[in-house]
Amino acid sequence: MAEFHIAVVAGDGIGPEVTEQAIAVLNKIGDLFHHTFHFNKVLAGGCAIDEVGKCLPAETLEQCKKADSVLLGAVGGPKWDTVVGVQRPEKALLGLREGLGLYANLRPAIIHKALSDACPLKPEITGDGIDILIVRELTGGIYFGEKGYREGKYGQEAFDIEAYSEMEIRRIAKNAFDVAMQRNKKVTSVDKANVLESSRFWRKIVTEVAQQYPEVELNHMYVDNAAMQLVRNPKQFDVIVTSNIFGDILSDEASMITGSIGLLPSASLGQTGAGMYEPIHGSAPDIAGKDIANPIAAILSTAMMLKYSFKLDKEADAIEKAVTSVLESGYRTTDIMSEGMNVVGTKQMGKLICDAIQ
């Protein structure tokens, strides 16, 4: 029997609803596999602004650092649109990633067989399914670079600088090649090396790292072509590794290929075993409190937590199989509903998955 301490950042909008179901699933795993999960709920995002005046209180970051892992729901919403940039709810995410040293974001894009009809692409394009893993660099690049205002050629202008060090590129590339070794041994590195100096440097370092993995096939692709290829021929991809901003955009595109952004989890990892796990969807304030949000992405995020942070592969597989079983039984939340299926709410979907765990 093992004990794990998890910091829970439920956040805003539907965040508390989906994390509630994720916690229920972890408790069911604990009962069946004889583990104990301790949950420490902490504030971040818009709710933290409302309560203490800061999107990421120092106490929250401290508690997250002490935890074995972090489970996050979602942050932000139009309620806080007028908050100044450095204190916007979304800044809590950047602060958590930077404060916890989480430099690698793993975002799978998988089409469940039971949901193949929800995919917007033609069946002849998706074939017997799609399984892509996007490895996004998370703490560098334009989101963290120097920014500000200055006088330019046409008056005042704003700027954001994209910069990457050799160390940052090398460690994210190594992460991508490591996970590729556990998959189909193919890495596509996405950049804009025909225009950007930072991308030319990116390509150079990734190529050097590839030499340490002779079994893995490496190819390079410009980001605009990659965006096109994701909808033209997504089956060509196995692992995609790319920068912070390109990964942000491409992973959202890949998510919609699967049929719903409400299905996809993510893992943010660093040098230590601890990580932060979250659904890639937003806070969706328009449906908050209506018991219609899809909790599957949050639940699958706990499976990634078990696998990557706690090394509990059997337990992770049990969650994934339970999700598949429920979907194959014809249960759907409204975002993935199709004719002839049984529509259920957030809580009922969570209960169905809990009951299906073996």
C-alpha positions, 0 to 999 in steps of 0.5 A: 500500500502506498500513500500519495499527497495531491494538491488540487487546484480546482480553479474556475468555471467547470474546474471544480465539477470535473476535478470532483469526478477525477478525485472520485475516480482516484479514490476508487483506484485507491480502494481497489488497489490499496493506495491512499490518496490525500487531497489538499485543495488550494486556490489559484486563478480567478477564484483566488483573485476574488478571495485573496487578490492574487491569481497565484497566492504564495501559499498555493505554490508552496503547497504544490511544491510539497505535494507528490503531484498537482491536479488542476481543473481550469482557470479564467473566464470573462469575469476577470477580463479587466484584470491587469495582465500580470494578475490575470487568472491565466498567469497562475498557470505560467506561475505554477509551471515555472515555480514547479519547474515543469518544462515538458507538456505531454498532450495525447490526441487519441480517437476512441473507436466508439467516438470515430463518428465525432471526428470532423475528418473523413473516415478514409483519413483517420483509418483505424484510429489516431494516436498522437502525442504532442510534447510541448516545451512549457517554460521558455520561448515567447511566453516567457521572453522579454516583453514591453513597449517601445517607440518604433518606426510607426510610433509606439509598438509592443514586443514579445521576444522568442528565445531558447537556450541550448539547455532548454531545447536539449532537455525537451528533445530528450523527453520527446525521444524517450517517450518515442522509444515507448511508442512507435519510435518516430519524432517530428520536430516542428519549427519555423527554421526558414524564417526564425533564428531561434528555430534554426537553433532549435533544429540544430540541437534536436538533430544533435539529440537524435544521434543518441537515439539511433532507433528513432526516426526524426523528421523536421516540419515547418509549423504551417505545414504541420498545421495542414498535415494534422488535418490532411494526414494525421496518421503520419505522426507519432510524437511531435516535439515543438516550442511553447507557442507552436505546441499551444496552437497545434495541440488544440488543433489536434484535440479537435480532430478527436471530436471533442476538447473535453476528452483530452488530458495533459501532463506537465513534467519536470526533472522530478517525479512530481507533475501537474495534470489537467484537462486541456479544455478551458473553464467554460463558464457558460456551462458551469454549475449545469452538470453538463461538463465532460469530466473525461479529460480530467479523469484521464489526466489522473491516469497520466498522473498515475503513470508518469508521477506514481509509476502505477501503470496497472492503475492507469490502465484500469482508468483508461479501460473504464473510460473506453468501456463506458463510451462503448456502452453508449453513454455520452455527455452533451459535447460528444452526443450523437443519435441513439446514445444515452446522454448523461451529466457530469456526475453521472459520467463520473459515477459510470466510470468509477463503477466500470473500474476493475 
